[in-house]
Protein backbone atom coordinates (compact mmCIF):
# COMPACT_ATOMS: atom_id res chain seq x y z
CA UNK A 1 0.00 0.00 0.00
CA UNK A 2 2.87 2.36 0.87
CA UNK A 3 4.45 1.69 -2.51
CA UNK A 4 1.24 2.66 -4.28
CA UNK A 5 0.93 5.88 -2.28
CA UNK A 6 4.53 6.83 -3.08
CA UNK A 7 3.99 6.00 -6.77
CA UNK A 8 0.82 8.13 -6.94
CA UNK A 9 2.54 11.07 -5.30
CA UNK A 10 5.53 10.73 -7.62
CA UNK A 11 3.21 10.66 -10.63
CA UNK A 12 1.47 13.79 -9.37
CA UNK A 13 4.82 15.58 -9.05
CA UNK A 14 5.82 14.51 -12.57
CA UNK A 15 2.51 15.73 -13.99
CA UNK A 16 2.86 19.08 -12.24
CA UNK A 17 6.41 19.49 -13.53
CA UNK A 18 5.30 18.60 -17.05
CA UNK A 19 2.42 21.06 -16.82
CA UNK A 20 4.72 23.81 -15.60
CA UNK A 21 7.09 23.04 -18.48
CA UNK A 22 4.32 23.31 -21.08
CA UNK A 23 3.02 26.50 -19.44
CA UNK A 24 6.49 28.03 -19.54
CA UNK A 25 6.95 27.01 -23.17
CA UNK A 26 3.59 28.46 -24.24
CA UNK A 27 4.48 31.81 -22.68
CA UNK A 28 8.13 31.86 -23.77
CA UNK A 29 7.26 30.99 -27.37
CA UNK A 30 5.12 34.14 -27.58
CA UNK A 31 7.15 36.33 -25.23
CA UNK A 32 7.65 39.29 -27.56
CA UNK A 33 4.02 39.24 -28.65
CA UNK A 34 2.91 38.98 -25.02
CA UNK A 35 5.00 41.96 -23.95
CA UNK A 36 3.65 43.99 -26.87
CA UNK A 37 0.08 42.96 -26.05
CA UNK A 38 0.43 44.00 -22.42
CA UNK A 39 1.95 47.33 -23.42
CA UNK A 40 -1.28 48.19 -25.20
CA UNK A 41 -3.35 47.68 -22.06
CA UNK A 42 -3.53 49.46 -18.74
CA UNK A 43 -2.71 47.66 -15.50
CA UNK A 44 -6.29 48.25 -14.36
CA UNK A 45 -7.58 46.37 -17.40
CA UNK A 46 -5.16 43.49 -16.91
CA UNK A 47 -5.97 43.19 -13.21
CA UNK A 48 -9.71 43.34 -13.94
CA UNK A 49 -9.44 40.69 -16.67
CA UNK A 50 -7.34 38.46 -14.38
CA UNK A 51 -9.85 38.87 -11.54
CA UNK A 52 -12.75 37.98 -13.85
CA UNK A 53 -10.86 34.91 -15.04
CA UNK A 54 -10.13 33.79 -11.47
CA UNK A 55 -13.79 34.27 -10.56
CA UNK A 56 -14.84 32.22 -13.60
CA UNK A 57 -12.55 29.35 -12.59
CA UNK A 58 -13.92 29.50 -9.04
CA UNK A 59 -17.51 29.33 -10.32
CA UNK A 60 -16.68 26.26 -12.39
CA UNK A 61 -15.06 24.70 -9.35
CA UNK A 62 -18.29 25.18 -7.41
CA UNK A 63 -20.19 23.51 -10.25
CA UNK A 64 -17.94 20.44 -9.93
CA UNK A 65 -18.44 20.51 -6.16
CA UNK A 66 -22.23 20.43 -6.65
CA UNK A 67 -21.98 17.26 -8.74
CA UNK A 68 -19.59 15.64 -6.27
CA UNK A 69 -21.90 16.47 -3.40
CA UNK A 70 -24.94 15.28 -5.34
CA UNK A 71 -23.29 11.91 -5.89
CA UNK A 72 -22.79 11.50 -2.14
CA UNK A 73 -19.41 13.05 -1.32
CA UNK A 74 -19.74 16.65 -0.13
CA UNK A 75 -16.38 18.36 0.51
CA UNK A 76 -15.54 21.70 2.03
CA UNK A 77 -14.67 24.54 -0.32
CA UNK A 78 -11.11 24.50 0.99
CA UNK A 79 -10.66 20.83 0.17
CA UNK A 80 -12.26 21.24 -3.26
CA UNK A 81 -10.09 24.27 -4.02
CA UNK A 82 -6.94 22.30 -3.23
CA UNK A 83 -7.98 19.37 -5.43
CA UNK A 84 -9.27 21.51 -8.29
CA UNK A 85 -6.37 23.98 -8.22
CA UNK A 86 -3.70 21.30 -8.53
CA UNK A 87 -5.54 18.95 -10.87
CA UNK A 88 -6.29 21.68 -13.42
CA UNK A 89 -2.59 21.84 -14.23
CA UNK A 90 -3.14 18.46 -15.89
CA UNK A 91 -4.96 20.14 -18.79
CA UNK A 92 -1.66 21.69 -19.89
CA UNK A 93 -0.20 18.24 -20.55
CA UNK A 94 -1.07 16.87 -24.03
CA UNK A 95 -4.18 14.73 -23.85
CA UNK A 96 -7.35 15.40 -21.91
CA UNK A 97 -7.14 12.72 -19.22
CA UNK A 98 -4.51 14.01 -16.81
CA UNK A 99 -6.74 16.47 -14.96
CA UNK A 100 -9.29 13.66 -14.51
CA UNK A 101 -6.66 11.20 -13.27
CA UNK A 102 -5.25 13.73 -10.81
CA UNK A 103 -8.70 14.63 -9.47
CA UNK A 104 -9.58 10.98 -8.89
CA UNK A 105 -6.35 10.31 -7.02
CA UNK A 106 -6.56 13.48 -4.92
CA UNK A 107 -10.18 12.90 -3.92
CA UNK A 108 -9.15 9.45 -2.64
CA UNK A 109 -7.32 11.29 0.14
CA UNK A 110 -10.75 12.47 1.31
CA UNK A 111 -12.28 9.00 1.07
CA UNK A 112 -14.23 9.78 -2.09
CA UNK A 113 -14.85 6.59 -4.12
CA UNK A 114 -13.26 6.79 -7.60
CA UNK A 115 -16.58 6.29 -9.37
CA UNK A 116 -18.00 9.41 -7.74
CA UNK A 117 -14.96 11.50 -8.63
CA UNK A 118 -15.01 10.08 -12.16
CA UNK A 119 -18.71 10.76 -12.57
CA UNK A 120 -18.64 14.26 -11.11
CA UNK A 121 -15.71 15.31 -13.29
CA UNK A 122 -17.28 13.97 -16.47
CA UNK A 123 -20.52 15.73 -15.59
CA UNK A 124 -18.70 19.00 -14.91
CA UNK A 125 -16.89 18.80 -18.26
CA UNK A 126 -20.07 17.88 -20.17
CA UNK A 127 -21.98 20.71 -18.48
CA UNK A 128 -19.22 23.18 -19.29
CA UNK A 129 -19.18 22.20 -22.97
CA UNK A 130 -22.98 22.17 -23.29
CA UNK A 131 -23.39 25.54 -21.58
CA UNK A 132 -20.47 27.00 -23.53
CA UNK A 133 -22.03 26.06 -26.84
CA UNK A 134 -25.36 27.39 -25.61
CA UNK A 135 -23.76 30.74 -24.72
CA UNK A 136 -22.10 30.89 -28.14
CA UNK A 137 -25.31 29.86 -29.92
CA UNK A 138 -27.31 32.57 -28.14
CA UNK A 139 -24.81 35.43 -28.52
CA UNK A 140 -22.96 34.94 -31.80
CA UNK A 141 -25.49 34.25 -34.60
CA UNK A 142 -26.94 37.75 -34.17
CA UNK A 143 -23.64 39.56 -33.54
CA UNK A 144 -21.05 37.77 -35.69
CA UNK A 145 -21.70 36.67 -39.25
CA UNK A 146 -18.20 35.14 -39.35
CA UNK A 147 -18.91 32.88 -36.40
CA UNK A 148 -22.33 31.99 -37.78
CA UNK A 149 -20.87 30.95 -41.15
CA UNK A 150 -17.76 29.17 -39.80
CA UNK A 151 -19.06 27.37 -36.72
CA UNK A 152 -22.79 26.80 -37.31
CA UNK A 153 -22.48 22.98 -36.93
CA UNK A 154 -21.31 23.49 -33.33
CA UNK A 155 -24.28 25.74 -32.61
CA UNK A 156 -26.63 22.93 -33.64
CA UNK A 157 -25.06 20.68 -31.01
CA UNK A 158 -25.95 23.04 -28.16
CA UNK A 159 -29.61 21.98 -27.64
CA UNK A 160 -28.66 18.32 -28.05
CA UNK A 161 -25.97 18.52 -25.37
CA UNK A 162 -28.22 20.48 -23.03
CA UNK A 163 -30.93 17.83 -23.39
CA UNK A 164 -28.35 15.15 -22.54
CA UNK A 165 -27.80 16.80 -19.15
CA UNK A 166 -31.23 15.57 -18.05
CA UNK A 167 -30.71 13.42 -14.92
CA UNK A 168 -32.22 10.29 -16.47
CA UNK A 169 -29.87 10.49 -19.47
CA UNK A 170 -26.89 11.31 -17.27
CA UNK A 171 -27.61 8.45 -14.86
CA UNK A 172 -27.92 5.96 -17.71
CA UNK A 173 -24.71 7.15 -19.40
CA UNK A 174 -22.68 7.10 -16.19
CA UNK A 175 -23.99 3.66 -15.32
CA UNK A 176 -22.97 2.36 -18.73
CA UNK A 177 -19.49 3.90 -18.53
CA UNK A 178 -18.90 2.49 -15.05
CA UNK A 179 -19.90 -0.97 -16.24
CA UNK A 180 -17.49 -0.67 -19.17
CA UNK A 181 -14.57 0.19 -16.89
CA UNK A 182 -15.74 -2.42 -14.35
CA UNK A 183 -16.42 -0.06 -11.50
CA UNK A 184 -19.29 -0.33 -8.98
CA UNK A 185 -22.47 1.56 -9.90
CA UNK A 186 -23.33 4.85 -8.26
CA UNK A 187 -25.51 4.52 -5.16
CA UNK A 188 -27.70 7.48 -6.06
CA UNK A 189 -28.73 9.13 -9.33
CA UNK A 190 -27.90 12.71 -10.19
CA UNK A 191 -30.86 14.84 -9.11
CA UNK A 192 -32.47 17.63 -11.11
CA UNK A 193 -31.84 20.16 -8.33
CA UNK A 194 -28.13 19.31 -8.28
CA UNK A 195 -27.94 19.55 -12.06
CA UNK A 196 -29.65 22.94 -12.14
CA UNK A 197 -27.35 24.33 -9.44
CA UNK A 198 -24.28 23.06 -11.27
CA UNK A 199 -25.56 24.53 -14.55
CA UNK A 200 -26.12 27.84 -12.75
CA UNK A 201 -22.52 27.96 -11.49
CA UNK A 202 -21.24 26.94 -14.93
CA UNK A 203 -23.21 29.63 -16.76
CA UNK A 204 -21.99 32.19 -14.22
CA UNK A 205 -18.46 31.05 -15.04
CA UNK A 206 -19.08 31.62 -18.74
CA UNK A 207 -20.44 35.10 -18.02
CA UNK A 208 -17.31 35.94 -16.02
CA UNK A 209 -15.05 34.68 -18.81
CA UNK A 210 -17.10 36.86 -21.13
CA UNK A 211 -16.34 39.86 -18.90
CA UNK A 212 -12.67 38.87 -18.99
CA UNK A 213 -12.68 38.88 -22.81
CA UNK A 214 -14.79 42.05 -23.07
CA UNK A 215 -12.33 44.01 -20.88
CA UNK A 216 -9.45 42.96 -23.13
CA UNK A 217 -11.45 43.87 -26.24
CA UNK A 218 -12.26 47.32 -24.84
CA UNK A 219 -8.58 47.88 -24.08
CA UNK A 220 -7.58 47.44 -27.74
CA UNK A 221 -10.20 49.75 -29.20
CA UNK A 222 -13.36 47.65 -29.31
CA UNK A 223 -16.70 49.35 -28.81
CA UNK A 224 -20.37 49.00 -29.61
CA UNK A 225 -23.40 47.75 -27.69
CA UNK A 226 -23.02 44.23 -29.05
CA UNK A 227 -19.37 43.83 -28.01
CA UNK A 228 -20.06 42.23 -24.58
CA UNK A 229 -22.19 39.56 -26.23
CA UNK A 230 -19.68 38.97 -29.01
CA UNK A 231 -16.83 38.75 -26.51
CA UNK A 232 -18.69 36.25 -24.32
CA UNK A 233 -19.71 34.10 -27.28
CA UNK A 234 -16.25 34.30 -28.84
CA UNK A 235 -14.53 33.03 -25.72
CA UNK A 236 -17.09 30.27 -25.17
CA UNK A 237 -16.77 29.08 -28.76
CA UNK A 238 -12.97 29.32 -28.67
CA UNK A 239 -12.76 27.33 -25.44
CA UNK A 240 -14.95 24.53 -26.82
CA UNK A 241 -12.92 24.47 -30.05
CA UNK A 242 -9.71 24.22 -28.03
CA UNK A 243 -11.13 21.40 -25.94
CA UNK A 244 -12.06 19.41 -29.05
CA UNK A 245 -8.43 19.46 -30.22
CA UNK A 246 -7.48 16.50 -28.05
CA UNK A 247 -3.70 16.64 -28.24
CA UNK A 248 -3.25 20.40 -27.75
CA UNK A 249 -2.29 21.19 -24.13
CA UNK A 250 -4.86 23.59 -22.73
CA UNK A 251 -6.32 23.97 -26.22
CA UNK A 252 -3.36 26.13 -27.19
CA UNK A 253 -3.44 27.26 -30.81
CA UNK A 254 -7.00 26.16 -31.53
CA UNK A 255 -8.50 28.46 -28.90
CA UNK A 256 -6.51 31.46 -30.10
CA UNK A 257 -7.38 30.75 -33.73
CA UNK A 258 -11.12 30.58 -33.05
CA UNK A 259 -11.04 33.68 -30.85
CA UNK A 260 -9.18 35.62 -33.53
CA UNK A 261 -11.59 34.55 -36.29
CA UNK A 262 -14.68 35.61 -34.35
CA UNK A 263 -13.26 38.91 -33.06
CA UNK A 264 -11.65 40.07 -36.31
CA UNK A 265 -14.79 41.76 -37.73
CA UNK A 266 -15.46 43.74 -34.53
CA UNK A 267 -11.96 44.87 -33.51
CA UNK A 268 -9.27 47.02 -35.18
CA UNK A 269 -6.71 45.28 -37.38
CA UNK A 270 -4.30 43.18 -35.33
CA UNK A 271 -6.28 43.62 -32.11
CA UNK A 272 -7.87 40.12 -32.03
CA UNK A 273 -4.44 38.48 -31.85
CA UNK A 274 -3.51 40.80 -28.98
CA UNK A 275 -6.68 39.82 -27.11
CA UNK A 276 -6.07 36.11 -27.73
CA UNK A 277 -2.49 36.25 -26.46
CA UNK A 278 -3.34 38.37 -23.42
CA UNK A 279 -6.24 36.08 -22.52
CA UNK A 280 -4.08 32.98 -22.77
CA UNK A 281 -1.32 34.43 -20.57
CA UNK A 282 -3.69 35.82 -17.94
CA UNK A 283 -5.71 32.61 -17.62
CA UNK A 284 -2.53 30.55 -17.48
CA UNK A 285 -1.34 32.84 -14.68
CA UNK A 286 -4.70 32.31 -12.95
CA UNK A 287 -4.32 28.52 -13.12
CA UNK A 288 -0.74 28.71 -11.84
CA UNK A 289 -1.77 31.06 -9.04
CA UNK A 290 -4.57 28.74 -7.96
CA UNK A 291 -2.20 25.77 -8.04
CA UNK A 292 0.31 27.68 -5.94
CA UNK A 293 -2.29 28.51 -3.30
CA UNK A 294 -3.49 24.89 -3.39
CA UNK A 295 0.05 23.64 -2.75
CA UNK A 296 0.37 26.02 0.19
CA UNK A 297 -2.83 24.61 1.64
CA UNK A 298 -1.23 21.17 1.32
CA UNK A 299 -2.74 18.49 3.47
CA UNK A 300 -3.82 20.98 6.13
CA UNK A 301 -7.38 21.16 4.75
CA UNK A 302 -9.91 20.29 7.43
CA UNK A 303 -13.62 20.32 7.97
CA UNK A 304 -15.03 23.15 10.13
CA UNK A 305 -13.38 22.86 13.53
CA UNK A 306 -10.20 21.17 12.22
CA UNK A 307 -10.62 18.36 14.73
CA UNK A 308 -9.77 15.52 12.37
CA UNK A 309 -8.05 15.09 9.00
CA UNK A 310 -9.61 14.51 5.63
CA UNK A 311 -12.13 11.94 6.81
CA UNK A 312 -14.18 14.75 8.29
CA UNK A 313 -14.34 16.40 4.91
CA UNK A 314 -16.69 13.76 3.57
CA UNK A 315 -19.64 14.23 5.83
CA UNK A 316 -22.63 12.25 4.73
CA UNK A 317 -20.66 9.96 2.41
CA UNK A 318 -22.12 6.50 2.14
CA UNK A 319 -19.88 3.47 1.61
CA UNK A 320 -19.59 2.30 -1.96
CA UNK A 321 -20.18 -1.30 -2.91
CA UNK A 322 -16.98 -2.91 -3.99
CA UNK A 323 -16.86 -4.71 -7.28
CA UNK A 324 -15.97 -8.39 -7.60
C-alpha positions in Angstrom: 0.0 0.0 0.0 2.9 2.4 0.9 4.5 1.7 -2.5 1.2 2.7 -4.3 0.9 5.9 -2.3 4.5 6.8 -3.1 4.0 6.0 -6.8 0.8 8.1 -6.9 2.5 11.1 -5.3 5.5 10.7 -7.6 3.2 10.7 -10.6 1.5 13.8 -9.4 4.8 15.6 -9.1 5.8 14.5 -12.6 2.5 15.7 -14.0 2.9 19.1 -12.2 6.4 19.5 -13.5 5.3 18.6 -17.1 2.4 21.1 -16.8 4.7 23.8 -15.6 7.1 23.0 -18.5 4.3 23.3 -21.1 3.0 26.5 -19.4 6.5 28.0 -19.5 6.9 27.0 -23.2 3.6 28.5 -24.2 4.5 31.8 -22.7 8.1 31.9 -23.8 7.3 31.0 -27.4 5.1 34.1 -27.6 7.1 36.3 -25.2 7.6 39.3 -27.6 4.0 39.2 -28.7 2.9 39.0 -25.0 5.0 42.0 -23.9 3.7 44.0 -26.9 0.1 43.0 -26.1 0.4 44.0 -22.4 1.9 47.3 -23.4 -1.3 48.2 -25.2 -3.4 47.7 -22.1 -3.5 49.5 -18.7 -2.7 47.7 -15.5 -6.3 48.3 -14.4 -7.6 46.4 -17.4 -5.2 43.5 -16.9 -6.0 43.2 -13.2 -9.7 43.3 -13.9 -9.4 40.7 -16.7 -7.3 38.5 -14.4 -9.9 38.9 -11.5 -12.8 38.0 -13.9 -10.9 34.9 -15.0 -10.1 33.8 -11.5 -13.8 34.3 -10.6 -14.8 32.2 -13.6 -12.5 29.4 -12.6 -13.9 29.5 -9.0 -17.5 29.3 -10.3 -16.7 26.3 -12.4 -15.1 24.7 -9.3 -18.3 25.2 -7.4 -20.2 23.5 -10.2 -17.9 20.4 -9.9 -18.4 20.5 -6.2 -22.2 20.4 -6.7 -22.0 17.3 -8.7 -19.6 15.6 -6.3 -21.9 16.5 -3.4 -24.9 15.3 -5.3 -23.3 11.9 -5.9 -22.8 11.5 -2.1 -19.4 13.0 -1.3 -19.7 16.7 -0.1 -16.4 18.4 0.5 -15.5 21.7 2.0 -14.7 24.5 -0.3 -11.1 24.5 1.0 -10.7 20.8 0.2 -12.3 21.2 -3.3 -10.1 24.3 -4.0 -6.9 22.3 -3.2 -8.0 19.4 -5.4 -9.3 21.5 -8.3 -6.4 24.0 -8.2 -3.7 21.3 -8.5 -5.5 18.9 -10.9 -6.3 21.7 -13.4 -2.6 21.8 -14.2 -3.1 18.5 -15.9 -5.0 20.1 -18.8 -1.7 21.7 -19.9 -0.2 18.2 -20.6 -1.1 16.9 -24.0 -4.2 14.7 -23.8 -7.4 15.4 -21.9 -7.1 12.7 -19.2 -4.5 14.0 -16.8 -6.7 16.5 -15.0 -9.3 13.7 -14.5 -6.7 11.2 -13.3 -5.3 13.7 -10.8 -8.7 14.6 -9.5 -9.6 11.0 -8.9 -6.3 10.3 -7.0 -6.6 13.5 -4.9 -10.2 12.9 -3.9 -9.1 9.5 -2.6 -7.3 11.3 0.1 -10.8 12.5 1.3 -12.3 9.0 1.1 -14.2 9.8 -2.1 -14.9 6.6 -4.1 -13.3 6.8 -7.6 -16.6 6.3 -9.4 -18.0 9.4 -7.7 -15.0 11.5 -8.6 -15.0 10.1 -12.2 -18.7 10.8 -12.6 -18.6 14.3 -11.1 -15.7 15.3 -13.3 -17.3 14.0 -16.5 -20.5 15.7 -15.6 -18.7 19.0 -14.9 -16.9 18.8 -18.3 -20.1 17.9 -20.2 -22.0 20.7 -18.5 -19.2 23.2 -19.3 -19.2 22.2 -23.0 -23.0 22.2 -23.3 -23.4 25.5 -21.6 -20.5 27.0 -23.5 -22.0 26.1 -26.8 -25.4 27.4 -25.6 -23.8 30.7 -24.7 -22.1 30.9 -28.1 -25.3 29.9 -29.9 -27.3 32.6 -28.1 -24.8 35.4 -28.5 -23.0 34.9 -31.8 -25.5 34.3 -34.6 -26.9 37.8 -34.2 -23.6 39.6 -33.5 -21.0 37.8 -35.7 -21.7 36.7 -39.3 -18.2 35.1 -39.4 -18.9 32.9 -36.4 -22.3 32.0 -37.8 -20.9 31.0 -41.1 -17.8 29.2 -39.8 -19.1 27.4 -36.7 -22.8 26.8 -37.3 -22.5 23.0 -36.9 -21.3 23.5 -33.3 -24.3 25.7 -32.6 -26.6 22.9 -33.6 -25.1 20.7 -31.0 -26.0 23.0 -28.2 -29.6 22.0 -27.6 -28.7 18.3 -28.0 -26.0 18.5 -25.4 -28.2 20.5 -23.0 -30.9 17.8 -23.4 -28.4 15.1 -22.5 -27.8 16.8 -19.2 -31.2 15.6 -18.0 -30.7 13.4 -14.9 -32.2 10.3 -16.5 -29.9 10.5 -19.5 -26.9 11.3 -17.3 -27.6 8.4 -14.9 -27.9 6.0 -17.7 -24.7 7.2 -19.4 -22.7 7.1 -16.2 -24.0 3.7 -15.3 -23.0 2.4 -18.7 -19.5 3.9 -18.5 -18.9 2.5 -15.1 -19.9 -1.0 -16.2 -17.5 -0.7 -19.2 -14.6 0.2 -16.9 -15.7 -2.4 -14.4 -16.4 -0.1 -11.5 -19.3 -0.3 -9.0 -22.5 1.6 -9.9 -23.3 4.9 -8.3 -25.5 4.5 -5.2 -27.7 7.5 -6.1 -28.7 9.1 -9.3 -27.9 12.7 -10.2 -30.9 14.8 -9.1 -32.5 17.6 -11.1 -31.8 20.2 -8.3 -28.1 19.3 -8.3 -27.9 19.5 -12.1 -29.7 22.9 -12.1 -27.4 24.3 -9.4 -24.3 23.1 -11.3 -25.6 24.5 -14.5 -26.1 27.8 -12.7 -22.5 28.0 -11.5 -21.2 26.9 -14.9 -23.2 29.6 -16.8 -22.0 32.2 -14.2 -18.5 31.1 -15.0 -19.1 31.6 -18.7 -20.4 35.1 -18.0 -17.3 35.9 -16.0 -15.1 34.7 -18.8 -17.1 36.9 -21.1 -16.3 39.9 -18.9 -12.7 38.9 -19.0 -12.7 38.9 -22.8 -14.8 42.1 -23.1 -12.3 44.0 -20.9 -9.5 43.0 -23.1 -11.4 43.9 -26.2 -12.3 47.3 -24.8 -8.6 47.9 -24.1 -7.6 47.4 -27.7 -10.2 49.8 -29.2 -13.4 47.7 -29.3 -16.7 49.3 -28.8 -20.4 49.0 -29.6 -23.4 47.8 -27.7 -23.0 44.2 -29.0 -19.4 43.8 -28.0 -20.1 42.2 -24.6 -22.2 39.6 -26.2 -19.7 39.0 -29.0 -16.8 38.7 -26.5 -18.7 36.2 -24.3 -19.7 34.1 -27.3 -16.3 34.3 -28.8 -14.5 33.0 -25.7 -17.1 30.3 -25.2 -16.8 29.1 -28.8 -13.0 29.3 -28.7 -12.8 27.3 -25.4 -15.0 24.5 -26.8 -12.9 24.5 -30.0 -9.7 24.2 -28.0 -11.1 21.4 -25.9 -12.1 19.4 -29.0 -8.4 19.5 -30.2 -7.5 16.5 -28.0 -3.7 16.6 -28.2 -3.3 20.4 -27.7 -2.3 21.2 -24.1 -4.9 23.6 -22.7 -6.3 24.0 -26.2 -3.4 26.1 -27.2 -3.4 27.3 -30.8 -7.0 26.2 -31.5 -8.5 28.5 -28.9 -6.5 31.5 -30.1 -7.4 30.8 -33.7 -11.1 30.6 -33.1 -11.0 33.7 -30.9 -9.2 35.6 -33.5 -11.6 34.6 -36.3 -14.7 35.6 -34.3 -13.3 38.9 -33.1 -11.6 40.1 -36.3 -14.8 41.8 -37.7 -15.5 43.7 -34.5 -12.0 44.9 -33.5 -9.3 47.0 -35.2 -6.7 45.3 -37.4 -4.3 43.2 -35.3 -6.3 43.6 -32.1 -7.9 40.1 -32.0 -4.4 38.5 -31.9 -3.5 40.8 -29.0 -6.7 39.8 -27.1 -6.1 36.1 -27.7 -2.5 36.3 -26.5 -3.3 38.4 -23.4 -6.2 36.1 -22.5 -4.1 33.0 -22.8 -1.3 34.4 -20.6 -3.7 35.8 -17.9 -5.7 32.6 -17.6 -2.5 30.5 -17.5 -1.3 32.8 -14.7 -4.7 32.3 -13.0 -4.3 28.5 -13.1 -0.7 28.7 -11.8 -1.8 31.1 -9.0 -4.6 28.7 -8.0 -2.2 25.8 -8.0 0.3 27.7 -5.9 -2.3 28.5 -3.3 -3.5 24.9 -3.4 0.0 23.6 -2.8 0.4 26.0 0.2 -2.8 24.6 1.6 -1.2 21.2 1.3 -2.7 18.5 3.5 -3.8 21.0 6.1 -7.4 21.2 4.7 -9.9 20.3 7.4 -13.6 20.3 8.0 -15.0 23.1 10.1 -13.4 22.9 13.5 -10.2 21.2 12.2 -10.6 18.4 14.7 -9.8 15.5 12.4 -8.0 15.1 9.0 -9.6 14.5 5.6 -12.1 11.9 6.8 -14.2 14.8 8.3 -14.3 16.4 4.9 -16.7 13.8 3.6 -19.6 14.2 5.8 -22.6 12.2 4.7 -20.7 10.0 2.4 -22.1 6.5 2.1 -19.9 3.5 1.6 -19.6 2.3 -2.0 -20.2 -1.3 -2.9 -17.0 -2.9 -4.0 -16.9 -4.7 -7.3 -16.0 -8.4 -7.6 
